[in-house]
Amino acid sequence: MDINTFYGLITLVLLVLFLGIVIWAYSGKRKKSFDEAAQLPLEENREESNSQRRKGNEHE
């Protein structure tokens, strides 16, 4: 086995792995979980602002 053949096989394996990850990431089955994950920072900000509003109303 020539070193260039080895490099070619490694390149092919990595290409197949990359395409598999892309197909997995963009599949319709993953959309719901990715949408939920995208909303997490916004939900944390809402919780913090709501708790700050409650604290401010308690002091009045």
C-alpha positions in Angstrom: 0.0 0.0 0.0 1.4 3.3 -1.1 1.3 6.3 1.3 -0.8 8.2 -1.2 -3.4 5.4 -1.3 -3.5 5.6 2.5 -4.0 9.4 2.4 -6.8 8.9 -0.2 -8.6 6.4 2.0 -8.3 8.7 5.1 -9.7 11.5 3.0 -12.6 9.3 1.8 -13.4 8.2 5.4 -13.4 11.8 6.6 -15.5 13.0 3.8 -18.1 10.3 4.5 -18.0 11.1 8.2 -18.5 14.8 7.4 -21.4 14.1 5.1 -23.0 11.9 7.7 -22.8 14.6 10.3 -24.3 17.2 7.9 -27.2 14.9 7.0 -27.8 14.2 10.7 -27.7 17.8 11.7 -30.1 19.0 8.9 -32.5 16.0 9.2 -36.1 16.9 10.0 -36.0 14.7 13.1 -33.5 17.1 14.8 -35.3 20.3 14.0 -37.5 20.3 17.2 -34.5 19.7 19.6 -32.4 22.4 17.8 -35.3 24.9 18.0 -35.7 24.2 21.7 -31.9 24.6 22.2 -32.0 27.9 20.3 -34.6 29.2 22.7 -32.7 28.4 25.9 -30.8 31.7 26.2 -34.0 33.7 25.7 -35.8 31.7 28.4 -33.1 32.3 30.9 -33.2 36.0 30.2 -37.0 36.0 30.7 -36.7 34.2 34.0 -34.1 36.6 35.3 -36.1 39.7 34.2 -39.3 38.2 35.8 -37.5 37.5 39.1 -36.0 41.1 39.1 -39.5 42.6 38.5 -40.9 40.5 41.4 -38.1 41.7 43.7 -38.7 45.3 42.7 -42.4 45.1 43.3 -41.9 43.5 46.8 -39.9 46.5 47.9 -42.6 49.0 47.0 
